[in-house]
Amino acid sequence: MKAIILARVSTEEQITDGQSIPAQLARAREYAFKKGLQTASEYQFDESSTKDKRKKFEAVISEIQKSKEPIALIVETVDRLQRSFKESVDVGRFAKDGAG
């Protein structure tokens, strides 16, 4: 199965407190390897989940929607993925439908 890896920080504190993008990527890559997943793409960005439009996050969602086959989405913790109720519904729908 293919996988998308997402690594995100939103504050300087996260960058210096063990949640840096390189640290998240390393742990996600290790997880994918252990699970036998083939990484289709990686997204890494500094983008708040509560401010402004989330263009990079929306690119991840778009890739999932366009996938013709199930695709795993790997994030270190759920708060790296989403914060709002709307995003929870979208992610839940993808999982239920087998699109993510």
C-alpha positions as CSV (number, residue, x, y, z in Angstrom):
1,M,0.0,0.0,0.0
2,K,1.1,3.5,-0.7
3,A,1.4,6.2,2.0
4,I,1.6,9.9,2.3
5,I,3.8,11.3,5.1
6,L,2.8,14.6,6.6
7,A,5.0,16.6,9.0
8,R,3.9,20.0,10.3
9,V,4.9,22.5,12.9
10,S,3.0,25.6,13.9
11,T,5.2,27.3,16.5
12,E,8.9,27.9,17.2
13,E,8.5,25.9,20.5
14,Q,7.5,22.8,18.5
15,I,10.6,23.2,16.3
16,T,12.9,23.2,19.4
17,D,10.9,20.8,21.6
18,G,11.4,17.5,19.8
19,Q,8.7,18.0,17.2
20,S,10.9,19.4,14.5
21,I,10.0,18.5,10.9
22,P,13.1,16.4,10.5
23,A,12.3,14.5,13.7
24,Q,8.7,13.9,12.6
25,L,9.8,12.7,9.1
26,A,12.4,10.3,10.5
27,R,9.8,8.7,12.8
28,A,7.2,8.6,10.1
29,R,9.6,7.0,7.6
30,E,10.6,4.4,10.2
31,Y,6.9,3.6,10.8
32,A,6.2,3.2,7.0
33,F,9.2,0.9,6.6
34,K,8.1,-1.3,9.6
35,K,4.6,-1.5,8.1
36,G,5.8,-2.2,4.6
37,L,4.3,0.9,3.2
38,Q,5.6,2.6,0.0
39,T,5.9,6.3,0.5
40,A,4.2,8.0,-2.5
41,S,4.9,11.6,-1.2
42,E,5.9,13.6,1.7
43,Y,4.6,17.0,2.8
44,Q,6.4,19.1,5.3
45,F,5.3,22.6,6.3
46,D,5.1,25.3,8.9
47,E,1.4,26.1,8.8
48,S,-1.0,26.9,11.7
49,S,-4.1,24.7,11.8
50,T,-6.2,27.5,13.2
51,K,-5.2,30.6,11.2
52,D,-5.7,31.6,7.6
53,K,-6.3,29.2,4.8
54,R,-4.3,25.9,4.9
55,K,-3.1,25.6,1.4
56,K,-0.5,22.9,2.0
57,F,-2.9,20.9,4.1
58,E,-5.5,21.2,1.4
59,A,-2.9,19.8,-1.1
60,V,-2.6,16.7,1.0
61,I,-6.4,16.2,1.1
62,S,-6.5,16.8,-2.7
63,E,-3.9,14.0,-3.3
64,I,-6.0,11.6,-1.1
65,Q,-9.1,12.5,-3.0
66,K,-7.5,11.9,-6.4
67,S,-6.0,8.5,-5.4
68,K,-7.5,5.6,-7.3
69,E,-6.5,3.2,-4.5
70,P,-6.5,3.3,-0.7
71,I,-3.6,5.3,0.6
72,A,-2.3,5.5,4.2
73,L,-1.7,8.9,5.7
74,I,1.1,8.9,8.3
75,V,1.3,11.7,10.9
76,E,3.2,11.5,14.1
77,T,0.2,12.6,16.2
78,V,-3.4,13.6,15.3
79,D,-2.8,17.2,16.2
80,R,-0.2,17.4,13.3
81,L,-3.1,16.5,11.0
82,Q,-6.2,18.4,12.1
83,R,-7.8,20.6,14.7
84,S,-11.2,21.6,13.5
85,F,-14.4,19.7,13.5
86,K,-14.7,20.0,9.7
87,E,-11.3,18.4,9.2
88,S,-12.3,15.6,11.6
89,V,-15.3,14.9,9.5
90,D,-13.2,14.9,6.2
91,V,-10.6,12.6,7.7
92,G,-13.2,10.3,9.2
93,R,-15.0,10.1,5.8
94,F,-11.8,9.2,4.0
95,A,-11.1,6.4,6.5
96,K,-14.6,5.0,6.3
97,D,-14.6,5.1,2.5
98,G,-11.2,3.5,2.2
99,A,-9.8,6.6,0.5
100,G,-7.3,7.4,3.2
